[in-house]
Amino acid sequence: MDHFRQNGLLVAGIAVRTTNSNGKAMKDIPQLWNTFMVNDIKSKIPSKVDETIYALYTDYEGDHTQPYTIVIGYAVQSSANIPEDLTVKSVPANKYVKFTAKGDLTKMAVYECWEKIWKTDLKRTFTTDIEVYGEKATNPTDGEAEIWIAIES
């Protein structure tokens, strides 16, 4: 497992509050991705750092079995001029462990990677975990996404 330190990120996008219980996240997260794509959220975000899409799992009420917020968006240089209907989340620098989801990212590849993460004995901080959809995710039906899990230093 790759351990690394990531500098802070400022991400602007759309968000939903959800939970992994009762299959709620299995409905909410695909709906949020659909809204992100159909409503062309990308075009509404000024001062993007690059084309990488980030999915932040943040504001945990406890561990992964408790409610949390997911934000899907782009890293931005500043929160200036971000439309009011979008969410801006600041992610402080942190230590992470990197996992990689490979395969059909639109189906179960990412979820199956999360299932492995939930079974680990990592000392997670439950601050902000991050899915990173960079160049290797441009073909989402046969791609790779990184999942960064925040851990104790």
N, C-alpha and C positions, 0 to 999 in steps of 0.2 A: 504494500500500500504506500502510495506517495504521500508524504507529509510535506506541507509547504505553508508559507505565510503569504497571505494576500493583503495588499494594501486596500484601503477603503474603496467603496464603490457608491455611486449615486445613480439610482435606477428610477426611470419614469415609465409608467405603464398603467395597466388596469389590474384591479385586485378583487378578490373575493375572500370572505371569511368562511372557513370550512373545517371539517374534522374527518378523520379516517374511520370513525365509527359509523355503523349502519350504512356503509357504502356511499356516504354523502360525498366524499372527495372524488369517488369514481364517477360521479355525475358532474359535480361542480367544476373540476379541473378541465375535463374535455370541453365543457360549455364555455369556460373562460378562454381556452385556446381558440375555440371557434369564433367567439366574439373578437378576439385579438386579430385573427386573420380576416374575417368577413368585413369588419369595420375599418380595416387598414389603419390600425393604431400606429404603425410605423410612420405614416405620413403626418401624424399629428404631433410627433415628438421632435422639437427643434434641438439643435446642438448635440446630436448623437455622437458618441466617441467613435463607434464603428458599427458594423452590421451584425454583431453578435447579439443574440437574444438571450436574456437572462430570465429565469423563473426563480424568484426568491420565496423561500418558505420561512416565515418570520412571525414575530409576535406570538410565539408559542405560549399557551397557558400552562404548560407542563412539558411532558414528553410527547412523542409522536402520536400517542393515543388521545391527546387533548386537542381542543380547537387551536387553529393557527390561521394565518393569513398567507395567501399566495399572491404574488405580484408578478405579472409577465410584462416585460418591457425591455428597454435598452439602457445601457449606461449613458449618462449625459454629463456634459462638462459643468452645467450649473442648473439650478431649479428655476432660473429666470425664464419667463415666457412659456412655461409648461401650462397647457390648458387646465382650468380648474377641475374638469371632470376626470382628470388623470391623477394617479397616485404617485407621489415621489417618496422614495425610501432611501435613507442613508444607511449604508452597511459599513460599520467600522472595520479597521484592519483586524484580522483574526488568523488563527492557525487552523488549517483544514487538512482533511484526508480526502484524496481524489479517488473516485470510482468512475468507471466508464460503462455506459449503457450502449450496447451495439445491436444493430438489427433494425426492425421496423419501429421507429420512434413514435409513429402514430398509433401503434397498437400496444403491446404489452412490454416492450423492451425496457422502457424507463421504469415502469411499475415493478417489473421483476428485479431490477437493480435495487430499487428501494426495499423490496422484501429482503434481499440479502443484507442491506445496511441495517434494517431493523433487528436482524438476528445477531449482529456483531456485538462485541462487548466494549465498543469504543466509549471513551469518556466524553460524550457529546455535551455541548453547552446549551443546545436548543435555543440559540440566539437567532442566527440566520444561516440556513443551508441554501445552496445555490445550484441550480441546473444551468449548464452553459451550452448553448447551441451555437457553435461557431461554424467554420468552413466545412468540417466533417459532417455537419448536419444539414447541408444544403439539399441533399436528397433524403428527406425524412423517412422514406420507406426502406432505405438501406443505408443507415448513417450511424454516427456516433455522437453521443452527448456526454459531457462530463458532469458528474454530480460531486459537489464539494460539500463535505460535512464538517461543520464547525466543531472543533474539539478543544479540550482544555489545554492550555500551554504547558 
